Amino acid sequence: MSICGYSIKKKPGRPAALSEADRRDQILDAAERCFVSQGYRSTHMDDVVKACGMSKKTVYRSFGTKENLFVALIDRVMRDGIRLDMPEENQPADAVIADILSRLSAFVLSDRQINITRLVISESAHAPELAAAFHDNGLRYCKEKLTAILSRLNATGRLRAERPSDLASLLVGAIIGESLVTALIRRPLPMTDREREGRIEHLLSLMRPSLMPKVPAQAS
């Protein structure tokens, strides 16, 4: 049986007992397949029920509405996709920023994230709640975390950025912007991963003279 573009095979016997967390993950897996293959408006809760192989009561008890299901999906995509932790005290600013931009670009340009982004854009006029969830739990989350990290680098003397929030936007736009637009319209990416790493290093070389104070050499 094919549901949401995927073949579903029922195993004989009673289904294995699942923890609440595993049950939610299985429902979210099914919802992601349905949303990506059919679109948000064309997907009904019954589609998700069939795709996950659980009862309607279980699915509704776990999420309640299709909107709640989508918001939970965005939360999980972000949780699984990237972590932006505060830097260690001895990490140079350029190493911190290079690592963040590398991981962030890999996440944003992944097939999974591109599919979710296309879904939100295509449905945003009819379902603005999707755009709000995507913005609040995705775009704004990343921007706020990156801003906090840059502010921490400022506070510890490793960076001199007057407006960390503006710098966060400029960094992401310079490294990801062109590639993201290209990926969304299904064209080949303008840069390989290696070329993107080179662009990150070039960007940092432009930043170092004015934004990254030189650390005095330790006396031997």
KAPEJO-V20620 format. One record per backbone hydrogen bond with DSSP energy under -0.5 kcal/mol. NH is the residue of the N-H (numbers start at 1). CO is the residue of the C=O. Records with the same first field share a line. If there is no record, write none. Layout:
NH: CO + CO
//
This chain:
3: 1 + 6
6: 3
8: 1
9: 7
10: 8
23: 19
24: 20
25: 21
26: 22
27: 23
28: 24
29: 25
30: 26
31: 27
32: 28
33: 29
34: 30
35: 31
36: 32
37: 33
38: 34
39: 34 + 35
43: 39 + 40
47: 44
48: 44
49: 45
50: 46
51: 47
52: 48
53: 49
54: 49
59: 55
60: 56
61: 57
62: 58
63: 59
64: 59 + 60
65: 63
69: 65
70: 66
71: 67
72: 68
73: 69
74: 70
75: 71
76: 72
77: 73
78: 74
79: 75
80: 76
81: 77
82: 78
85: 83
91: 88
96: 92
97: 93
98: 94
99: 95
100: 96
101: 97
102: 98
103: 99
104: 100
105: 101
106: 102
107: 103
108: 104
109: 105
110: 107
114: 110
115: 111
116: 112
117: 113
118: 114
119: 115
120: 116
121: 117
122: 118
123: 119
124: 120
126: 123
127: 123
130: 127
131: 127
132: 128
133: 129
134: 130
135: 131
136: 132
137: 133
138: 134
139: 134
140: 135
141: 135
142: 138
143: 139
144: 140
145: 141
146: 142
147: 143
148: 144
149: 145
150: 146
151: 147
152: 148
153: 149
154: 150
155: 151
156: 152
157: 154
158: 153
159: 153
160: 211
162: 160
167: 163
168: 164
169: 165
170: 166
171: 167
172: 168
173: 169
174: 170
175: 171
176: 172
177: 172 + 173
178: 173
180: 176
181: 177
182: 178
183: 179
184: 180
185: 181
186: 183
187: 182
196: 192
197: 193
198: 194
199: 195
200: 196
201: 197
202: 198
203: 199
204: 200
205: 201
206: 202
207: 203
208: 204
209: 205
210: 207
211: 207
212: 207 + 208
213: 211
216: 214
//
